[in-house]
């Protein structure tokens, strides 16, 4: 009888071999609008959320190399089952092709609307480009609002003698979330600039330095993703996806449970690809 460890090893080798020989000639988008217009009418839009997580590296040579990123996502068709995917972009030589193949397996057509949601990180932001002619790229609502929540908690821990100054800062944070919710990037950057100005007049402290750094990082994130910020309020009222919250279940399924929580061990990038591809799709 074949032992479980030997079977897992053979399965891992087979998955990696099949992934290495599969090939799609570039470009991914084939045909022209005239051809796409004759395609069958799609059932509805296809929504894909992409996120990432970090796992322990087995072959780390230093503390800085002790972790590496695993890209995980979940795609939701209008009708049909959702599917998860995962890979290590630093190791995979064809990450765009892998994502394209995954979407095609769910019936993606060139005349179909495809919506990509991501946290705005450069890695996942560049991954989703040039995969579909009618794609829409959005910054998800969860990550920006989480940053605003953290900044409000940091403000609560500051020693601010003037009640008026604290009220102005709280008001700026409240208006910041409101303008971002309505997709007004110009006013959002104005609120961030005003918030940074209010922090400059406060007494220096370690907590103030951390808050100032958080505001500056958030400003750079909004500037880098300004083209992908929609009117979240309108999308919410029309019951359209605005957050990658549905991807968190995929992160928990593919990364946390398999790599971190239940198995406290270190991983190689190749093993992560094989393990994530053999994860159950749901």
N, C-alpha and C positions, 0 to 999 in steps of 0.2 A: 504493500500500500504506500502511496506517495505521501510523505509527511507534509504537514501544513506549511512549514517554513519553506520547503522546497517548491510547493505549489505556488505560494505567494511570489517566490523569486522568479519562477517561470512565467507567471502571469505578468509581472512587472516587465520582464524582457520582451514579451510579446506585444504589450501595449506600446512600449517605446519603439519597437521595430515598426509597427504599423503606422505610428505617428511620423516616423522619419521618412518613410517611403511615399506617404501621401503628398501630392504636389498639385498646386493650382497655378496655371500660368497667369502672370499679371497682365493687365490690370484686373482687379476684381469685378469692376463694373463692365458688363458686356452689352453690346447692342446700342441702340439709339432711342430717343423718345418716340419715334414712329413705331418701332418694334414693341416698345413697352406698352403703348396704347392698345395694342392688339392682345395683350396678355389677359387672362381671366381676371375678373374683378376680385380683389382680395377681400377677405372677410372683415378686416379691420386693421388698425395699426399694431405694430409689434414694438413692445417696450423692452429695452435692455438696460439693466443697471449694473454698473461696474464699481467694485470697491477693492480694497487690498488689506492684507494682514501680514504680520511678521511671525516667523517661526525660528526656532533655534537652529543654527547651522552646525553640522557635525565637524566639518573640516575647517573651522575658524582658526586663524593664526593669531588673531588679536581680539581684544574686547570689542573694538569697533566692527569687526567682521563677524560677530557672534550671532547676528540675525540677518535674514534676507526676506524680501517681500514676495508674497504669493498673491497674484491677481485672481480675484474670484468675482463671479457675476451670476446673474439670473435673468433669463429672458421670459417675458410673459406675452404670449399671443392673445388675440381677442377671444379665440376659441381654441381649446386644446390644453394640454398639460404644460406647465412651466418646467424649464430645464435649467440646471446649474452647470457652470463650467469653471475651470480653474487651471492655472499654469504659472510657471515662473518665467517672467519676461527676461530676466538676466541670463537664463539658460536656454530658453526656447528660441530657436533661430527664426521661427515664422509665427510670431504671436498674432499678427493681423490675419493671416491665413487661417489660423486655428479658430479665431473668433468668427470669421466669415463662414467657415464650414459649419460652425455651431448654429448660426442664424439660418443658414440655408437648410439645415436639417429640420427646422421648424417651418419650412415653407415660405421663407422670405422671397418676395418678388420685387422686381425693379420698379413696379408701379404702385408699390405699397409704402405707406408712411412708416418710418422707423424712428423711434425716439430713444436717444441715448441719455442716460442720467449718470452722472459721476460726481465725485467730491471736488472736482476742479484741480486735482493734482496733475502735474505735468505728465507723469507716466501714463495714467489712464486717459487723460485728455487727448494725447497724441495717438493712442491706440485705436480710438473709435473713428478717426477720420478716414475718408475715401473708401468706405465700405459699402455705401449705398447712395444712389443719386438723389433720393428724397429724404435724407436723414436730417433729423433735428437734434441738436446738441444742447443739453440743459445742465446747469449747475443745480444739484439737488438742494432742497430747502433744509434738510436735516443738519448738514455740516456748518453752514453759516450761522444758523440760529443757535447751534450748540456753542459756537465761539462767542456769540453775544451773551449767552447765559453765563459762560465762564467769566467774561469780563465784568458782568454785573456782580458776580460773587466776589471777584477781586476788589471791586470798588467798595463793597460792603465791609471788607477787611481793612480799608485804609483809615488812617486817622485824619479826618478833615474837620478842622475847627469851625469853619463857617458853614452854617446850615444852608445858606443860599448857594454856596459853591457845590455842596453835595446835591442839592435839588437840581441845579443846572446839569450836573453830570448824569444824574438819574434820568432827567428829561431827555438828554441827548441820546442815551442808550435806548430809551423807549421809542423815540422818533426814528432812530437808526433802524430798528427792527421793522417799523411801520413802512418806511420808505423802501426798504429792501423787499418787503412782502408785495409791494405794488410794482416792483421791477424798475424803480427810479434810481438808476446807477449814479446819475449826476448828484442828486441830493444825498444819496448814501455816502458818497465820497466827501461831500460838504460836511455832513454830520461827523464823520471820522476825523476830518481836519479840525473841526471845532472841539471835538473831544480831546484830541492831542494838545490843542492849545490850552484847554482847561487844566490838563495834567501838568503842563509846564510851570504853572504858577504855584503848585503845591510844594510842600517841603520834601526834599529828597529822602527816599527810604528804599530798602530792598524790594518791598511789595510794589512800590510805585514804579520802579524800574521794570519789573516783570509785566505790569499792566501796560506800560508804555510800549514795551516790545510786542505784547499781544495786539495792541491797536495797530502798530506799524505792520505787523505780519498780516493782519486782516485786511488792511488797506492794499497791500501788495496783491493779496489773493483776489480781491474785488477787481482791481485794475487788470489782472491777468485773465480774468474770466468774465469781463464786462459784456462780451458779445453773447454769452451763454446764460444770462440772467433774464428770465421771462417775467411776466406779471403772474406771480404765484397765486394771487387772489383770484384772477380770472380762471386759471387752470383748475383751482380748487372748486370754484363754483360750477364748472362744467365737469367735475368729477374725473379730471385727468391726473395722472401721476405727477407729483411734485417732489417726491423724496425717494431715496434709495433704501427706505426702511425695509422693503421686501427683500433686499439683498442681504440684510443682516442675518436672516435665517440661513442664507447660503454660506455666509462667512462662518457662522456657528457650526453648520453642518460639515463643510469641507475643511475648514482650518481649525477652529477651536476644539471640536470634539475629536477630530482625527489626529491633530498634531500637538495640541497644548493641554487640554483638560484631562483627557483619559490616558494619554500616553506621554508621560513626562520624559521625553527623549529628544535627541538631536537628529536633524535630518539633513540629507544631501538634496541639492536642487533636482537631481534626476529622480530621486525617490519621491519627492513631492509631486512631480508631474505625473508619475505612474499612479500614485495613491489618489490624487485628486481626480484623475480620469476614470478610475475604477470606483469612485464614490457613487452612491445611488442618485439617479436623476429623478426629480419629483416636481 
